[in-house]
């Protein structure tokens, strides 16, 4: 596998599957061990007979609270070289770990008008595209927050 294929596997296969298979454990590992995301990537590279070409600082995890009932982990990846690699993924969850969303910001390609694509992975493996109208990561995060809140708290 190429470097890009390994990153794609991490971002679009391993992490979403692990998050939905055991949200509590994955959130705990990622939130408590700052190097865990880098180690997951390094293990994938190792399994493919390669050294991880990235530094630990290119893989970061930032926990935050959206409101008293919803938390978020922001996962940052190395700068994506090709679409649809991700610059970041967002994991939203509640205290019970029953209301879970996994979003990713995929690198723009020409057919997307130069804007990164906001997508989500669902527990059943379905991939949903939400489009995007902004290069601003804060606006992308806000869009994901709103999608998550509307999904679990419809008006």
C-alpha positions, 0 to 999 in steps of 0.5 A: 500500500502507498502512504496515501492508501494507508492514511485513507485506511486509517481515516475512512476504515479503521477509525470509524469502525473502531469508534462505532464498535466500542465508542467508550474505549476508543474515545477514552484511548484517544482522549487520554493518550496524546500519542495514540492516533500517531501510534495507530497510524504507525501500526498500519505503516508497520503492517505494510512493511513501512516506517511512518513518514510523519511526525507525532505532531502531525497527528493530534487529538483535541477534546472539547465540550459542545454543550453539557450533554455533547462532547467532541474529539477533533482528530488532526491528520497530516496535510492531505496530499490528494482527495479524499484524504482528510485534514481532520475528523470529528467524533461527537458523543454523549455521556451514554455513548449512544448518540455518536457521529463521526465526520471527516473533512476531505481534501477538495478536488476540482469537482467540489469547487475547491472546497473540502467535502464534509462527510460522515461515516455511519455505524452501518458503514454508510458514507454520507456527503454534506458538501461544503461552502467554506475553507474555514475549519471553524465553519466546517466544525460548526456545520458538523456540530449542527448536523449532529445536534439536529440528528439527535435533537430534531426540532 
